[in-house]
Structures are given as C-alpha cells and as structure tokens.
Amino acid sequence: MNRLFIAIFLAGPLCAQTDPAAKIAPELKKMIDVFVAVEQESADPVSLDTAIYEGAIPGMLRTLDPHSSFFDPGQFRQLQEMEKSEQKGFGSVVSVLPGRVIVLQVLPSTPSAKAGLSAGDEILAINNIALARLEFEQLIQLLGAARQREVALDIRHPGESRLARITMSPELVNTPTVDRAFLIAPAIGYLRITSFEEPTGGLVKETIEKLGADSLKGLIVDLRDNPGGAVQAAIETASLFLKPEQVIFSAKGRTSQNEEVRVPKLNKAYTFPLAVLVNAKSASASEILSGSLQDHDRAVILGEPSYGKGLVQQVYTLSANSGLALTTAFYYTPSGRSIQKPLTGGQLDAATIVDRGPYKTDAGREVRGGGGIQPDEIVLPEGESQLRLVLDASGAFTSFASEYLRSHDIAEDFEVTPGVMDELKVYLSERSIQPTAGEWLANRAWVQSRLKQELFTLKFGVSKGDEVEMRRDPVVARALERLGFSPPLR
C-alpha cells in the first residue's frame, strides 16, 4: 500500500530539484496512518483505489483551482483515445425540436446523401424508437449515440403520407472549424471560427483567399461561442493579421520559464481592417487571438466581455497509468493584461486577482484588465420575445417553409412578401398560435427574416440560411458600421 501511494505522489515529471520525499514524508505518514486506521476500524471494507483515486488526490487538487484534474487509469486511457479519435457521422444537418427532427441539409457523397435523405425530410424514428415521445435532451442523446453504429431511420418525405425506411452506417466526416464564410457586404467578408484545432490557421487563410484576400475592404471574424482549443492554431491565425515580431501573448508561472510568443520574422500579413466579435462563451485561444489584435490596434472588438480562461495547463503521465492535468502558468495579452478571470475557492485565488489597469495599446488607447477581453464597444445580441420563443420552439418556420417549397419555386433574390406573411399567419392560426396585433407588428421584421432564413436553408443549403441570419444580427450590423458600411441589410 505505502509503495503505491508514494509512487503516485512522487511521479518523475513532477519531482522538485531537491529530494521531495524528505520534504513531504511526514505529511504522507499522517495520511497513511489515517488510511490504516480507516482500513482496520471502518464498518465496511475500504477500497485502496477508491481512497486514493477518488478521495486523497482529487481532494488535494480541489484546493488548487477548478481546472487541475487527476485521471485514474481508465479515465486517462479514455482521454488519450479521445485525442486520437476521428469524428464519425452521416453528413446531414438537422433541426432538433421536442419530439421532432427535420433535415435541413445533406452534404454530398455522405452516408445521408447515398441513402436518399434530403432537405425537408422528417425523421420519425431511430432504430424503432419513436421520436415524438422524447424530450429535447433525450433526442440529443439518441442522435449522439446513433452516430456510433449502423442506424435505421423511419422518415417522411415532404408531401408524402407513407413512411420510408433507410439504413446508414457512419463514416468519417470532416467538420471544419471555419463553418461560415461569405461576403456580408460588397468587399467585406464574414467568417466564423467555431474552435481552434490543428488545421484552423491554414483554413482561415484559405477562406480569406476565397473571399478575395487583399481586395477585401474589411473582414468580420466571429469568435462568439468559441471555447478555444489548440493555442498553436490561435498563433497561426493571429500571424495572418499582425506584423513580424509583434508579441501575440506571454505566459508566466511560478516555476515555469516566462515565455513570450511573437509573430515570425518573415511573416506577411493581410492589411484590410478587422472587426472581431466575442461574447461570454469566447474563451482561451479565442481570447489570445482577440486580445493580441486589440492590443496592437489591429481590430475593433465588439460584443460582450469574454469568458476569461487564461490558464496554461500541462498534462503529466504518472505511475500506474494515471495522469494529471495541472495549471502551471497564466496567459497575458501583449499589453500585460491577464486573460484569467478571478477564481474563488482555491490556492490560485490570490494569483488571479489582477490589476484592472487601464493598460495601453500600441496607439495609446486605454484597455481594461481584470480577466477576459473587454470589447471596445459593448453590443448586445438580438433580443427575445415570447412570440419568437414560441415560433422557434414549435418548429413552425421549418414546417411552413417545407410546405411552401412544395408548391413554390424561389430564387436567390426572393423576399418574403406581405402575401407570404399572411399565409404564415393563417398557418400559425390553424395550429393555435395566434399572436396579438401588437405582438405581430413588433416582431414582423424578425419573422420575415427568420422565415426567409428557413426557406433559404431548405432550398439552397445551410450556408445561405446563415447569411440571412447574420444580416439581422445587431452585432454584425455594428461591425459593418465600424468597417465603413452603413446601409441597412434587412
């Protein structure tokens, strides 16, 4: 017992320069004495693995910070497998509502396309499990599990009463981290980065080239809801816009050597104006990118304050095939702002309480510290209303659009006319959705845009629907104004 306990705590990569055994031996002796007493006197037998893996070690790490974690052999093996895993799926985009799943888009040459699935199809059952009886969370779980093996779907094609059954097997599906990209206005591009993975930097560059590269008059980079990921990908992305040898970030810790990461000396960057969008779910690598662009006055940052996750973590392999993720340092923007927001309940609390500043950008502008990236201008997202919530939750837009397209052909210059709005209102009334005159008037512009989005998604694909959605987004609209484009986009 004693040998196993000490081996875990004194694993090679974490040993101090002096002999750690002499320093902590008295404390370990106390813990061993406690375990011996518990093992001998406890009313029930005590598992050594449970006491160590689920008690002593996690209990110690909880005193540090919320992100340092211990992995027992099974968990560490699972972590390693996840890092190597490839994503499988069927190549379709669906709208998920309580009890309903409707296909919005099918990607070419994927299992869904080969099986005959198409936009507008409604999936009624998966492996003989009727979806109408399931809650939203249950549907999400079922769809996730279905991607792991062969699946049988009962579907209804638009305009047909008979059900069809198709069988599909999942295949490797490439899900790019730049999932939206288009010209949002003349010579002004828009692209969204959903996370940072190894190919992201190259994918951003490739996307910019397709949008027009140096002929662009501006670019909107949407980092909202981006949780971060590979720091190297954020470095490569920042280097697309910053000058050679400019600092991207620094990392400082108690024992680790201070590190300063700069743009490569021979770097060639794009020079068009930038607007970067962030919100409370933009974290980690997203904050490294947005902070560097803000501090060097390279981009205007719009939206809401970011999450504030600026911890540097290292994963160590320990004895007995276990592992440890440990916070070793903090990330700082070029002006010296700590990205990490203040923590509570651990030994790192004091280290995360940092000066709010103000700090100075290269041009002398004041920017605030204290954790996260504070936007240059706060712009709130589109508001909600009771009618909007009801319409989205009911799936009325998708259902109406599917029926409308069965009898109407629309072009890419299609607009939702008053006549189409009247049809929608009758359709909603037949389904007991009857907004008041005031509600309808207050939400009319949003309803028109939302219906157009659904029609374009089903007719032309998700990317075209995304364009419609972004054109009513107040944060995007403000970004366009800051880039010099002011005409309304609705």
C-alpha positions, -999 to +999 in steps of 0.1 A: +000+000+000+027+025+010+047+020-021+018+026-044+007+057-025+041+073-026+047+063-063+017+083-074+026+114-055+063+113-064+060+106-102+091+115-121+080+146-142+067+164-111+097+159-088+113+190-074+150+197-078+156+187-042+145+153-029+107+156-024+105+125-003+123+142+026+100+172+024+067+155+023+074+122+041+060+135+074+027+146+058+024+113+038+030+094+071-001+112+085-022+102+055-010+066+057-018+065+094-053+077+086-059+051+060-045+023+082-070+033+109-099+035+085-090+002+069-088-016+103-117+001+121-143+011+094-177-006+095-173-015+058-142-026+038-122+002+023-110+001-013-075+014-017-081+026-053-113+045-042-095+061-012-066+073-034-081+079-068-114+093-057-105+107-023-070+118-015-057+130-049-089+148-061-092+163-026-057+178-028-063+192-063-096+208-053-076+232-031-057+245-062-081+256-089-112+243-107-093+231-138-065+209-123-077+173-126-065+138-118-072+109-142-073+074-129-060+047-153-094+043-170-100+080-174-065+087-186-068+059-212-101+075-224-085+109-226-057+096-248-082+078-270-103+110-274-072+129-285-066+103-313-102+098-322-117+108-356-153+121-358-178+099-375-213+109-387-238+108-415-232+141-432-265+158-425-276+190-407-309+187-388-332+209-368-340+194-334-372+203-316-390+184-288-403+153-305-392+163-340-361+162-361-362+177-396-334+175-421-321+209-432-292+199-454-274+168-467-237+170-477-227+154-510-211+120-511-220+113-474-240+083-460-271+105-458-268+115-495-262+079-505-292+067-486-315+092-502-321+116-473-328+152-484-337+186-470-372+188-457-374+151-447-387+145-412-371+117-391-399+100-371-380+071-356-344+059-350-339+022-346-376+018-339-376+045-312-404+069-319-390+105-316-424+121-309-423+107-273-389+121-265-379+153-247-353+176-262-324+163-241-333+127-248-333+134-286-298+149-284-286+118-265-302+095-290-288+114-320-253+113-305-254+076-298-268+069-333-236+082-349-216+053-334-230+024-354-254+014-382-288+031-379-323+025-393-344+056-398-381+059-404-386+091-424-414+110-441-406+128-474-423+162-478-458+158-494-459+120-488-480+102-463-462+069-464-431+064-443-398+052-458-371+033-440-334+038-448-303+023-432-270+041-429-235+034-415-215+063-401-183+074-419-155+098-411-169+133-416-147+164-418-162+192-397-142+223-405-136+249-377-144+277-401-180+268-407-194+300-421-178+323-447-193+347-472-193+383-484-217+400-460-215+433-479-196+445-510-159+436-505-165+429-468-161+393-457-175+374-428-161+342-413-169+323-381-143+301-362-161+276-340-129+263-323-092+261-327-077+229-340-045+220-358-058+229-393-076+261-383-049+287-391-045+273-426-082+270-431-087+307-421-061+317-447-076+295-474-111+310-466-098+346-468-082+339-502-116+326-515-133+357-502-110+380-521-078+383-500-062+417-503-091+430-524-113+429-493-121+463-477-128+446-444-133+413-426-155+403-397-141+374-376-168+358-354-154+342-323-187+341-304-193+307-286-158+296-295-144+278-264-108+278-276-086+248-283-051+245-297-030+276-288-008+270-318-038+274-341-045+308-324-009+318-330-011+309-367-044+328-371-030+359-353+000+359-375-023+363-406-030+398-394-001+411-373+033+425-382+065+405-380+079+401-344+049+416-327+040+398-294+010+376-296+009+366-259+032+358-230+029+330-204+042+334-168+042+309-140+058+303-106+083+277-117+080+276-155+102+298-176+084+330-188+076+326-224+069+353-250+054+342-283+059+365-313+049+367-350+075+350-372+102+374-386+094+369-423+056+369-418+034+385-444+001+397-431-032+409-445-038+446-440-075+451-445-095+464-415-108+438-390-138+436-366-137+407-341-169+395-324-168+379-289-192+370-261-192+353-227-186+319-243-155+331-262-126+315-242-089+305-241-074+306-276-102+329-287-091+354-260-055+350-270-064+360-306-088+388-298-065+402-271-035+404-294-054+421-322-069+446-297-036+454-280-019+461-314-048+482-326-053+457-354-090+451-349-120+466-332-135+441-307-173+441-304-199+422-284-198+412-248-169+406-224-153+372-230-151+342-206-117+348-190-099+314-192-062+321-193-047+291-176-017+273-190-022+235-183+003+207-187-008+170-188+016+147-170+018+109-172+021+094-137+028+059-124+002+031-126-010+045-160-027+075-144-024+112-154-026+147-141-037+180-158-020+208-138-022+246-140+014+258-144+011+294-156-011+322-169-016+338-203-012+375-208-020+398-237+008+419-253-001+449-231+003+427-200-033+420-192-040+386-176-067+368-195-077+347-165-107+359-146-106+359-107-112+324-092-127+316-058-122+286-036-086+276-043-049+283-037-047+302-070-074+327-060-049+354-050-028+349-082-059+355-103-069+388-087-051+412-111-049+449-118-078+462-140-055+489-154-060+507-175-035+492-199-023+508-231-025+495-267+003+503-292-015+535-301-020+545-265-057+536-262-068+525-228-080+489-224-092+473-192-078+442-175-092+421-147-099+389-167-113+382-201-112+406-231-133+437-226-148+448-260-140+482-274-178+485-277-205+465-259-231+453-284-258+430-272-272+402-292-307+401-307-333+401-280-360+375-274-398+378-271-425+354-261-437+351-297-401+344-310-396+317-284-429+301-293-423+301-330-388+287-327-398+260-301-428+249-322-408+243-354-434+264-372-409+281-396-394+248-407-427+231-412-442+261-431-411+265-452-412+228-461-448+230-472-443+263-490-414+250-511-435+220-523-457+244-543-434+274-549-400+278-565-379+305-551-347+322-565-318+337-545-333+372-548-365+360-531-380+382-504-409+374-480-438+395-493-468+406-473-488+379-491-464+352-478-466+367-443-504+364-445-501+327-455-478+322-425-502+339-402-531+316-413-508+286-410-500+296-374-536+302-365-546+267-376-520+255-351-533+276-323-505+302-325-524+335-326-503+365-317-520+398-309-518+426-335-493+443-313-471+412-310-472+406-347-463+442-356-435+444-330-419+412-344-429+414-380-394+423-394-378+395-373-405+370-385-398+379-422-361+374-418-365+342-398-389+327-424-365+338-452-337+321-434-356+288-431-367+289-468-331+295-480-318+268-457-341+242-472-338+254-508-301+264-511-284+249-480-274+260-445-248+285-456-274+306-475-297+305-444-267+316-423-262+346-445-298+357-439-294+352-401-262+373-400-279+401-418-303+406-389-276+402-362-272+436-344-235+427-335-227+420-372-246+452-382-225+473-358-193+456-371-202+466-406-207+502-395-173+502-378-158+489-411-174+517-430-205+501-444-237+516-431-267+509-453-293+486-436-290+449-446-326+437-440 
